[in-house]
Amino acid sequence: MAQLGVENNLGKARPSPDINWNKIDTILLDMDGTLLDLNFDLHFWMEYLPLVYANKHNISHQQSKDKIYPILKAEQGSLHWYCLDYWQKIFKLDIAKLKEDVAHLIQIHPFVIEFLDQAKQHNKRIYLVTNAHRKTLQLKMRVTNLEAYFDGIISSHDYNIAKEAQGFWQQLEQALNLDKQKSIFFDDSVSVLNAAKQFGIGTVVAISKPSSKIETKPITGFINIETFKSALPLKPYL
């Protein structure tokens, strides 16, 4: 699959007609697949981890995949799915260290920096709201230098419940003193998007191209953007 090209002409950017930035004061942003290219995560879990596991147990790469994939899938959507400590116990491998091996694949999506810059200029509250484990967050913030943009970073591990569950959103609302109707949330996961919508977040936006290595996949029932170019500028044209 071809690498997603970075468009350089911001002059033609127009805000999505479905995003009314004048009525939004808080921006909630997922990390993997939303701000960052999901290719890193897909490569790590689908290719690199099975390769390391295969070498350790002297089996083929495919045999390793056949063993690992069902174990991973069984935890999908749960907090275990996102927990590096859990997978370290399961596979007897230092998952955080292994992620360092392929850290060169961590990439910021096109127009993310421009979007965050404008959000800051317009005095929006900006929160990273992720299911990622704190060890993963530490690595990715170090590589991307995005941390300074956020008023706070919330991991579902802090609340001991994944974003797919309403309990996460209830705790988030209380922690951030969130006005749901004045909040916008961006994510690439259908189940998480549905959870945010169910909770009553005013504007919920789906990222339809989470990885540069896969085709665009529109998510029905939500505003869709491929890149944050479609969310620029924050101040609508007159």
C-alpha positions as CSV (number, residue, x, y, z in Angstrom):
1,M,0.0,0.0,0.0
2,A,1.4,3.4,-0.9
3,Q,2.5,5.8,1.7
4,L,-0.1,8.6,2.4
5,G,1.3,11.7,0.9
6,V,1.4,15.0,2.9
7,E,-0.5,17.7,1.1
8,N,1.2,21.0,1.3
9,N,-1.4,23.4,0.0
10,L,-3.3,24.6,3.0
11,G,-4.7,27.5,1.1
12,K,-7.6,25.4,-0.2
13,A,-8.5,23.9,3.2
14,R,-12.1,24.4,4.3
15,P,-13.6,23.4,7.6
16,S,-16.1,20.5,7.7
17,P,-19.6,22.1,7.4
18,D,-20.6,19.7,10.2
19,I,-18.1,21.2,12.7
20,N,-19.2,24.4,14.3
21,W,-16.0,25.6,16.1
22,N,-17.8,28.6,17.5
23,K,-19.7,26.3,19.8
24,I,-16.8,24.1,20.9
25,D,-14.5,24.8,23.8
26,T,-12.9,21.4,24.4
27,I,-11.1,19.1,22.0
28,L,-10.7,15.4,22.9
29,L,-8.3,13.5,20.8
30,D,-7.5,9.8,20.4
31,M,-3.8,9.0,19.7
32,D,-3.2,5.9,17.7
33,G,-4.8,6.1,14.3
34,T,-6.0,9.6,15.0
35,L,-3.0,11.8,15.7
36,L,-0.5,9.1,14.9
37,D,-0.2,6.7,12.0
38,L,-1.7,3.4,13.0
39,N,0.9,1.6,10.8
40,F,3.3,1.5,13.8
41,D,0.8,-0.4,16.0
42,L,-0.3,-2.7,13.2
43,H,3.2,-3.6,12.3
44,F,4.3,-4.2,15.9
45,W,1.4,-6.5,16.9
46,M,0.8,-8.2,13.5
47,E,4.4,-8.6,12.3
48,Y,7.2,-7.7,14.7
49,L,5.9,-9.3,17.9
50,P,5.1,-12.6,16.1
51,L,8.6,-12.5,14.6
52,V,10.3,-12.1,18.0
53,Y,8.1,-14.8,19.5
54,A,8.9,-17.1,16.6
55,N,12.6,-16.6,17.1
56,K,12.3,-17.3,20.8
57,H,10.4,-20.5,20.4
58,N,12.1,-21.7,17.2
59,I,8.9,-21.7,15.1
60,S,8.0,-20.1,11.8
61,H,6.7,-16.6,11.6
62,Q,3.3,-17.9,10.3
63,Q,3.1,-20.5,13.1
64,S,3.7,-17.7,15.6
65,K,1.0,-15.5,14.0
66,D,-1.4,-18.5,14.2
67,K,-0.8,-18.8,17.9
68,I,-0.7,-15.1,18.8
69,Y,-3.5,-13.6,16.8
70,P,-6.4,-15.5,18.6
71,I,-4.9,-14.7,21.9
72,L,-4.8,-11.0,21.0
73,K,-8.3,-11.0,19.5
74,A,-9.8,-12.6,22.6
75,E,-9.0,-9.4,24.5
76,Q,-10.0,-6.9,21.9
77,G,-12.0,-4.0,23.3
78,S,-11.0,-4.8,26.9
79,L,-8.4,-2.9,29.0
80,H,-6.1,-6.0,28.7
81,W,-6.0,-5.4,24.9
82,Y,-4.2,-2.1,25.6
83,C,-2.1,-3.2,28.6
84,L,1.6,-3.8,27.9
85,D,2.1,-5.3,31.4
86,Y,-0.6,-7.8,30.6
87,W,1.0,-8.9,27.3
88,Q,4.4,-9.1,28.9
89,K,3.1,-11.7,31.3
90,I,1.2,-13.6,28.5
91,F,4.1,-13.7,26.0
92,K,7.0,-13.5,28.5
93,L,8.5,-10.7,26.4
94,D,9.5,-7.1,27.3
95,I,6.8,-5.5,25.2
96,A,7.8,-1.9,26.0
97,K,11.4,-2.6,25.0
98,L,10.3,-4.3,21.8
99,K,8.3,-1.3,20.9
100,E,11.5,0.8,21.1
101,D,13.0,-1.5,18.4
102,V,10.5,-0.2,15.8
103,A,10.0,3.3,17.2
104,H,11.2,4.7,13.8
105,L,7.8,3.8,12.5
106,I,6.0,6.2,14.8
107,Q,4.7,9.0,12.6
108,I,2.4,12.0,13.1
109,H,-0.5,12.1,10.6
110,P,-0.6,14.9,8.1
111,F,-2.0,18.3,9.3
112,V,-2.0,17.3,12.9
113,I,0.5,19.9,13.9
114,E,-1.3,22.6,12.0
115,F,-4.6,21.6,13.7
116,L,-3.1,21.6,17.2
117,D,-1.4,25.0,16.5
118,Q,-4.7,26.5,15.5
119,A,-6.5,24.9,18.4
120,K,-4.0,26.6,20.8
121,Q,-4.3,29.9,19.0
122,H,-8.1,29.8,19.5
123,N,-7.8,28.9,23.2
124,K,-9.5,25.6,23.0
125,R,-8.9,23.1,25.8
126,I,-7.0,20.1,24.3
127,Y,-6.9,16.7,25.9
128,L,-5.3,13.5,24.7
129,V,-7.8,10.8,25.5
130,T,-6.4,7.3,24.8
131,N,-6.6,3.7,25.6
132,A,-2.8,3.5,25.3
133,H,-0.7,2.2,28.2
134,R,1.4,4.8,30.0
135,K,4.6,3.1,28.8
136,T,3.4,3.5,25.2
137,L,2.5,7.1,25.8
138,Q,5.9,7.8,27.2
139,L,7.6,6.4,24.1
140,K,5.3,8.2,21.6
141,M,5.4,11.5,23.3
142,R,9.2,11.3,23.4
143,V,9.3,10.5,19.7
144,T,6.7,13.0,18.5
145,N,7.1,16.0,21.0
146,L,3.3,16.4,21.0
147,E,2.9,16.5,24.8
148,A,3.2,20.3,25.1
149,Y,0.1,20.8,23.0
150,F,-2.2,19.1,25.6
151,D,-3.8,20.5,28.7
152,G,-3.8,17.0,29.9
153,I,-3.3,13.4,28.9
154,I,-5.8,10.8,30.0
155,S,-5.2,7.1,29.7
156,S,-8.0,4.7,30.2
157,H,-5.6,2.8,32.5
158,D,-5.9,5.7,34.9
159,Y,-9.6,4.9,35.2
160,N,-9.2,1.2,35.0
161,I,-11.8,1.0,32.3
162,A,-11.5,1.3,28.5
163,K,-13.0,4.0,26.3
164,E,-15.4,1.5,24.9
165,A,-17.3,1.6,28.3
166,Q,-19.6,4.3,29.6
167,G,-17.8,4.3,32.9
168,F,-14.8,5.8,31.2
169,W,-16.7,8.7,29.9
170,Q,-18.4,9.3,33.2
171,Q,-15.1,9.6,35.0
172,L,-13.7,11.8,32.2
173,E,-16.6,14.2,32.5
174,Q,-16.1,14.6,36.2
175,A,-12.3,14.9,35.9
176,L,-12.4,17.6,33.2
177,N,-15.6,19.3,34.3
178,L,-16.7,18.6,30.7
179,D,-19.5,20.3,29.0
180,K,-20.5,17.5,26.6
181,Q,-22.4,19.7,24.1
182,K,-19.4,22.0,23.8
183,S,-16.9,19.1,23.3
184,I,-15.6,17.5,20.1
185,F,-14.0,14.0,20.0
186,F,-11.9,12.5,17.3
187,D,-11.2,8.7,17.1
188,D,-10.8,5.9,14.5
189,S,-12.4,3.1,16.5
190,V,-16.1,2.3,15.7
191,S,-16.8,1.0,19.2
192,V,-15.2,4.0,20.9
193,L,-17.0,6.4,18.6
194,N,-20.2,4.8,19.4
195,A,-19.5,5.0,23.1
196,A,-18.7,8.7,22.9
197,K,-21.9,9.3,20.9
198,Q,-24.0,7.3,23.4
199,F,-22.5,9.3,26.2
200,G,-23.6,12.5,24.5
201,I,-20.4,14.2,23.3
202,G,-21.7,17.0,21.1
203,T,-19.6,16.4,18.0
204,V,-18.0,13.0,17.3
205,V,-15.6,12.7,14.3
206,A,-14.3,9.5,12.7
207,I,-10.9,9.2,11.2
208,S,-11.4,7.2,8.1
209,K,-7.8,6.6,7.2
210,P,-6.0,5.6,10.5
211,S,-3.1,4.0,8.8
212,S,-1.1,5.2,5.8
213,K,-0.9,1.6,4.6
214,I,-4.6,0.9,4.4
215,E,-7.4,2.2,2.2
216,T,-9.8,4.8,3.4
217,K,-12.7,3.2,5.2
218,P,-15.6,5.6,5.9
219,I,-17.5,5.0,9.2
220,T,-21.2,5.5,8.9
221,G,-23.1,7.6,11.4
222,F,-20.4,10.1,12.0
223,I,-18.6,13.0,10.4
224,N,-15.6,11.5,8.6
225,I,-12.2,13.0,7.9
226,E,-9.2,11.4,6.3
227,T,-6.8,13.9,7.7
228,F,-7.1,17.0,9.9
229,K,-6.9,19.2,6.8
230,S,-10.7,18.7,6.7
231,A,-11.0,20.2,10.2
232,L,-9.0,23.3,9.3
233,P,-9.4,26.2,10.0
234,L,-10.9,26.3,13.5
235,K,-12.3,29.7,12.8
236,P,-14.9,29.2,9.9
237,Y,-14.6,31.2,6.7
238,L,-17.1,34.0,6.4
